[in-house]
């Protein structure tokens, strides 16, 4: 599988440090406001990336953090709570973290391996800062803040293609008091009245942004790990600064092998931003469209390229989702109606081969989505007219191949047995199998009928039984 590596500016073969195990970190949200569709694109992409690796047999340990203390959170708390902000500021991140998890469910994003928070890792960040001061890569300012000295790191700016001289010359603000260089950044920020704080050897305060992710990623994934990602807006300064810290602390050039970045979303040709008033929240979109339609809309743009977001695109994606489900429903019925032998050959493999070939080449999801949709149309227009000419095994193999492809993109998710019913259904299927072995066919048929009432359809093939679920949310 080829993936574009921002660090080398080329597509590279994806090879993990430990065979069969992929360890990755994606920069999470600063939970001070509603999650928007730009965030959604990042986390849906990495969910598809993770699903594909799992389909290839990898165990994936994907870590996503929360920056749950930050200037933006403090300012939001002051806006909402006034003089109570110092006591109630935690309510802000808790609210938006809860929203993040709820939206992840609605987008069918699988849970991460870990969700570390800054506030749970302050002690480690203080220790790292002390070590960087001792190593001579950081210095303490008169107010107790601690800054990382970028000039001490060889080839700073190389990752993002920046030149230190040009960055300094183009700096628009005067250096903060105590800074040696306008590009130096805070590892520890001194406390200001009315703000939350933690103890440190230098002054009461809180960790700096760039330090957080390198500490939390290596804590959960070790050093080096396989891939690090986020939105393209994080390449500089955030990821550049993470790499600089890791170079200083560990003495390594790259603490993650592959750096993967997702492009911007634009609305009417302009980058989505609050200053332009064109931010579209996930809550707004998911109140009108299914999570699968949004996933499919994201898939229609290559992850590295800017993507124009529109409701017309979502309308198109929703129609495609309906077609995908129609093919699934009809194919599920075909499994039951098909004959015992094949008298005609289906052309399913060409769609699957093109689907996986597209993902193998730097995750070309627009082509993959078109191949899945093409297979759905082929099923509807061709396979269903050949039910009497294909065997049940062929129909089932087609259904499995189709759903495997859909599972990688995270669509057809509403066909799954709800988690609260999954164990009960499995137990009933196993009980029915025992009854059939004991030739208690009346009881076995009764279980089949009761399962059918909740949308679970059973398909018997010799000693094995497969089941599909057809009771879904309405569109």
HUMO-V783086 format. One record per helix or strand of 2 or more residues. SS is the DSSP state (a for helix, b for strand). FROM is the first residue (numbers start at 1). TO is the last residue. Records with the same first field share a line. If there is no record, write none. Layout:
SS->FROM-TO ; FROM-TO
This chain:
b->2-5 ; 10-13 ; 21-26 ; 59-64 ; 138-140 ; 146-148 ; 185-190 ; 205-207 ; 225-231 ; 256-262 ; 265-267 ; 270-271 ; 307-308 ; 456-461 ; 464-469
a->37-55 ; 71-88 ; 90-106 ; 118-120 ; 122-134 ; 150-152 ; 164-169 ; 209-221 ; 232-250 ; 282-286 ; 291-299 ; 311-337 ; 349-360 ; 365-381 ; 383-389 ; 392-409 ; 413-415 ; 419-437 ; 441-453
